């Protein structure tokens, strides 16, 4: 049963409904961020039970008006909230303040005095103009954790460059790492870098809170789209920096480095992914498929080294073989043979997948919106499922006078 709790903000009260006390129960977070990465960081903290107060200006977070690229209008949630906004602003209270006005700024500082964390993703000059830069916020509350999610980093000649999800990946070299064409970049869709940077920001905030328990001092957390995109290439960049001769360029499915680590289309139109990553695993795969690959001498089995040398031709034979049976047949057969494999799901497949739902990786919010749950589970704790609110919905609850 949900418990009703109240928390004070400088003598004021606000109501917050929770399913249970979370690991961040009692932690107050001020979220002055827009679009995806900053809001997503604050959302994770809200999922963990923190009291998150999202502050929007008079016109609201720009993502409330977001229309997907290539579309003419945006979808809305069952509760009537812009879809993109709702996906990264659950478990928050939404208030509206004009920080360019002295009264609005005073209200902000009232909230900051009793807060533990301040999260922003705004440009440095914007924060200064709003009185929300690190110096201003820490002058009000020196013990606060100040977290800023940025573009290309907080230092250096490009610290103030305008940046977004794809641009951060571009600068980090990730568009070439992710591309199947060695001489042409490819951008992964879906705000991947934004979401990961938000996750890293929440991670940094948790570390800073732990450090504050020891020192009693507020810490500063800096994350960036550039740093996250570098981190996701840990293996590739480590190879480039230390053993560049070992780095192999990316290849498409049609030109695999190994036909045993690839995806194949089955007779029902679905795909199967196999991961036979060693010579022994390749031998087991061939046996499970009841195939023989022979060399120039018909009786000689093709060596694993020769398989790799002729990977494209072997792939063509496997394409023809897998196309004869449905994916369920091949999954049963390969799993019985101890081969690592999985169906290649579409996003639509995943939403109602038995494995995904058995682990409760898809959450349903209190307005009916289905979305991805926080990226880990805690035994004995169920994250709250409060949907995003409209701009200023919680002004009275947060800012009302005694």
ABEGO torsion letter per residue (X at the ends): XBBBBBBBBGGBBBBBBBABBBAABGBBBBBBBBEAAAAAAAAAAAAAGBBBBBBBBAAEBAAAABBBBGBABBBBBAAGBBAAAAAAABGBBBBBBBAABAAAAAAAAAAAAABABBBBABBAAAAAAAGABAAAAAAABAABBBBBBBBAEABEAAAABBBBAAAAAAAAGAAAAABABAABBBBBBGGAAAAAAAAAAAAAAAAAAAAAAAAGBBBBBBBBAAAAAAAAAAAAAAAAAABAAABBBBBBAABBABAABBBBBBAAGBBBBBBBABAAAAAAAAAAAGBBBBBABAABBBBAAAAAAAAAAAAAAAAAAAAABBAAAAAAAAAAAGBBBBBBBBAAAAAABAAAAAAGABBBBAAGBBBBBBABBBBGBBBBABBBBBBGAAAAAAABBX
